[in-house]
Each structure stands twice: as C-alpha cells, then as structure tokens.
C-alpha cells in the first residue's frame, strides 16, 4: 500500500511539473499553423519596365530617384535585379536576430558594434524579451539592378533572411525594438558620441518591409492583412495580394506591391494621385520560362509524332 501511495505521489508531482513547465514556456514559444511557406528554390528576376523621370521629380521627390530606394541602376528602364533562393528551413530565433533581419538598416548595422561595446548588444536585447519567434529562414544570393549582364558572382556574399510564421508577432517585435532603441538613445555616453537608433511606427516598418523585398507566407492575402493590422498601419491597405501605400512627396502618390503564390513581391508600381503610372517593375522566373519553352517544344514534338502515325495508318488503309 505504501509503495502504491508513493507511486501515485510521484506521478502527481511529475504531472504538476510538466504542467508548470508548459505554463512557464508557453508565453515564450509562439507558432501559428494558419500560414504555410510557399517559397521554392529557384530564381526571380525584377525588371524596370517604365520610368517617367519628370513625373517622378514632380510627384515623388525632386532630389532622389528609384535607385535611392532600390539600389543599383533601378532608375534605368531595362535594368534587372536577381534573387536566387538556394535553401529553406524551419528555425526559431530570439529578438536580436529578428532585429538584424527585419529592422536594422545599413546605417544602424554600421554603428551597432559601438552600441554593443557600451552594453547594448545581443545579450541585452534578448534579456529584455525572452520570446522565441518561429520562422522559415532561407538562403539566397542577390544581384543589384544593372543594365548589363549578371556577373557569375552575386553582388553580396551568400545571405539569409526569414519569414515570420505568425505575422501577429510583428506587433511585439516593433514594441520591443522601440523600447530597446529608447534605452540606447538615453545613454549619455552614446549621446556624447552622437549615436542613436531611429524609433519606428508601423507604417515605416511596413514600408521598409516592402522596399527590402521581404517575403510573406501563404495565403498571401490573409498574411498581408494580419501583418498590416498587427503594425496598426494607417497609410496602407490590402487589396487581394497587393499591398498599397499612400505616401506624401512633392505631392500625394501611391505605391502598389503585389505578391505571388510563393510570397514573393512580383510587381512594384508607383502612381500619382490621378492613377497614372510613374514607375513600374515586373518580374519573371527563368526556371519557369525554361520549363514553359521545354513544354512547348515537347508538345510540338508530340504533335509531329502523332501526325506521322496518323499518316502511316492512312497509307496502310489505302494499300489494303
């Protein structure tokens, strides 16, 4: 009897331990099964199809042009940029990695070592928020816009980026980043060095998201709506698989970014307030084009074979 009582107590203690452990971990481990990864290994090419320079200067910005947004020769019609995706996997990361992939700009990354030396590095960031975010991370090579041929080696070393499995997480990520940036900006030592991090609102982060060609999960429409709402954006809307930004420059204008079934941005269009296109990028997929051509050739060959067989059958019937 005593042995049975001890076993029951031991089982009860184990069950309570498991329950407490799960209760403790649940706030820090978040996943959402409503979205799936649509990205496939392959290549996407962006191409500048239209650029009205005068309209851009009168509408968007008189001193900046598309290359200030997208890099390379993005201000030239016919210029192309290429992304080649080489690997896709599941992972989970803490905030320090999420900040680096989604929020930091080049200017921020360049001063981060100094910020880290003053006690605000990865450990400090992760101590502020112990959450692990579930992601798909993908490896890729990136070629900047050029009017010439793509060189063999990409413009940058092999890179990787991520797709958040749950777009609701962007709300917490933005709040956490602004809290971190405020602490950095209030440090007197860093102030004396004239070092600070920008504070961001949801509209600014979503715009940065689109300019940097970040990917989304599928279904695309639901992901975009959830992302926009999580960031509490007031100057963006979603229509189908298109993210629409209302922006102010020399005058009001809009930017429409359309995503495909893989979660890639496939068109990027700038319009004036009257709806006339100022700037337009479209995309194509060399692998898809190759298989399309191969399919057409295959159908032609099949047609010729069928035609030859039919003629032979007719000839045999004539000689009978």
ChimeraX attribute file (.defattr): number of C-alpha atoms within 10 A of each C-alpha:
attribute: neighborCount
match mode: 1-to-1
recipient: residues
	/A:1	6
	/A:2	7
	/A:3	8
	/A:4	9
	/A:5	10
	/A:6	11
	/A:7	12
	/A:8	12
	/A:9	12
	/A:10	12
	/A:11	12
	/A:12	12
	/A:13	12
	/A:14	12
	/A:15	12
	/A:16	12
	/A:17	12
	/A:18	12
	/A:19	11
	/A:20	11
	/A:21	11
	/A:22	12
	/A:23	11
	/A:24	11
	/A:25	11
	/A:26	10
	/A:27	11
	/A:28	13
	/A:29	14
	/A:30	15
	/A:31	16
	/A:32	13
	/A:33	7
	/A:34	12
	/A:35	18
	/A:36	18
	/A:37	21
	/A:38	16
	/A:39	21
	/A:40	13
	/A:41	14
	/A:42	15
	/A:43	18
	/A:44	20
	/A:45	17
	/A:46	23
	/A:47	25
	/A:48	25
	/A:49	16
	/A:50	18
	/A:51	21
	/A:52	13
	/A:53	17
	/A:54	11
	/A:55	17
	/A:56	24
	/A:57	17
	/A:58	13
	/A:59	20
	/A:60	25
	/A:61	15
	/A:62	14
	/A:63	8
	/A:64	11
	/A:65	17
	/A:66	18
	/A:67	13
	/A:68	12
	/A:69	13
	/A:70	16
	/A:71	14
	/A:72	19
	/A:73	20
	/A:74	25
	/A:75	22
	/A:76	19
	/A:77	18
	/A:78	18
	/A:79	20
	/A:80	25
	/A:81	22
	/A:82	22
	/A:83	18
	/A:84	17
	/A:85	20
	/A:86	15
	/A:87	14
	/A:88	18
	/A:89	11
	/A:90	13
	/A:91	13
	/A:92	19
	/A:93	14
	/A:94	18
	/A:95	23
	/A:96	17
	/A:97	17
	/A:98	22
	/A:99	17
	/A:100	15
	/A:101	15
	/A:102	21
	/A:103	19
	/A:104	17
	/A:105	15
	/A:106	10
	/A:107	9
	/A:108	16
	/A:109	13
	/A:110	11
	/A:111	13
	/A:112	19
	/A:113	12
	/A:114	15
	/A:115	20
	/A:116	14
	/A:117	9
	/A:118	13
	/A:119	12
	/A:120	18
	/A:121	15
	/A:122	16
	/A:123	12
	/A:124	13
	/A:125	21
	/A:126	16
	/A:127	12
	/A:128	13
	/A:129	16
	/A:130	13
	/A:131	20
	/A:132	18
	/A:133	21
	/A:134	21
	/A:135	20
	/A:136	18
	/A:137	18
	/A:138	20
	/A:139	16
	/A:140	21
	/A:141	18
	/A:142	18
	/A:143	19
	/A:144	19
	/A:145	25
	/A:146	21
	/A:147	16
	/A:148	10
	/A:149	8
	/A:150	15
	/A:151	8
	/A:152	7
	/A:153	11
	/A:154	16
	/A:155	15
	/A:156	11
	/A:157	10
	/A:158	14
	/A:159	11
	/A:160	15
	/A:161	18
	/A:162	24
	/A:163	22
	/A:164	24
	/A:165	25
	/A:166	21
	/A:167	23
	/A:168	17
	/A:169	19
	/A:170	22
	/A:171	16
	/A:172	14
	/A:173	20
	/A:174	21
	/A:175	16
	/A:176	18
	/A:177	23
	/A:178	16
	/A:179	15
	/A:180	18
	/A:181	18
	/A:182	15
	/A:183	13
	/A:184	21
	/A:185	18
	/A:186	11
	/A:187	15
	/A:188	11
	/A:189	13
	/A:190	15
	/A:191	12
	/A:192	8
	/A:193	9
	/A:194	9
	/A:195	17
	/A:196	19
	/A:197	20
	/A:198	14
	/A:199	16
	/A:200	15
	/A:201	14
	/A:202	22
	/A:203	18
	/A:204	13
	/A:205	18
	/A:206	23
	/A:207	17
	/A:208	17
	/A:209	15
	/A:210	18
	/A:211	14
	/A:212	13
	/A:213	15
	/A:214	17
	/A:215	23
	/A:216	29
	/A:217	25
	/A:218	21
	/A:219	18
	/A:220	24
	/A:221	21
	/A:222	17
	/A:223	22
	/A:224	24
	/A:225	18
	/A:226	18
	/A:227	21
	/A:228	24
	/A:229	18
	/A:230	17
	/A:231	23
	/A:232	14
	/A:233	17
	/A:234	12
	/A:235	16
	/A:236	21
	/A:237	17
	/A:238	18
	/A:239	12
	/A:240	13
	/A:241	20
	/A:242	21
	/A:243	23
	/A:244	19
	/A:245	22
	/A:246	16
	/A:247	17
	/A:248	12
	/A:249	13
	/A:250	13
	/A:251	13
	/A:252	14
	/A:253	21
	/A:254	21
	/A:255	23
	/A:256	21
	/A:257	21
	/A:258	22
	/A:259	22
	/A:260	19
	/A:261	17
	/A:262	18
	/A:263	25
	/A:264	20
	/A:265	24
	/A:266	22
	/A:267	19
	/A:268	23
	/A:269	19
	/A:270	24
	/A:271	21
	/A:272	20
	/A:273	14
	/A:274	9
	/A:275	10
	/A:276	11
	/A:277	18
	/A:278	22
	/A:279	22
	/A:280	19
	/A:281	21
	/A:282	17
	/A:283	19
	/A:284	15
	/A:285	15
	/A:286	13
	/A:287	13
	/A:288	13
	/A:289	11
	/A:290	11
	/A:291	11
	/A:292	12
	/A:293	12
	/A:294	12
	/A:295	12
	/A:296	12
	/A:297	12
	/A:298	12
	/A:299	12
	/A:300	12
	/A:301	12
	/A:302	12
	/A:303	12
	/A:304	12
	/A:305	12
	/A:306	12
	/A:307	12
	/A:308	12
	/A:309	12
	/A:310	11
	/A:311	12
	/A:312	12
	/A:313	11
	/A:314	11
	/A:315	11
	/A:316	9
	/A:317	9
	/A:318	8
	/A:319	6
	/A:320	5
